[in-house]
Amino acid sequence: MKSQVAKQQATYESGDTKALLFLEQANQIITFKHGQALFEAVLESKMSLWIAQAGHDDFTWIAGERHQQTLLSFQQLVEKYN
């Protein structure tokens, strides 16, 4: 069984469009590689939470409290820089 690993990345600047991506590394419908490409394509402010064991429909359950923490962090960034 793989260990549950979460990776969080954030870049942000004042006035930019903000993007938040949740990436499920075990997702077999929308592949992790596709999610990474979307994250890389966002040129402005962005934040992501990557969960190793999450699939397409169990991200919130697997991510647990980290999901809500990331949402709150993103909200704080948007409020701070807008």
Secondary structure as GFF3:
##gff-version 3
##sequence-region A 1 82
A	DSSP	beta_strand	6	11	.	.	.	ID=ss1
A	DSSP	beta_strand	19	24	.	.	.	ID=ss2
A	DSSP	alpha_helix	32	41	.	.	.	ID=ss3
A	DSSP	beta_strand	46	51	.	.	.	ID=ss4
A	DSSP	alpha_helix	59	63	.	.	.	ID=ss5
A	DSSP	alpha_helix	65	81	.	.	.	ID=ss6
###
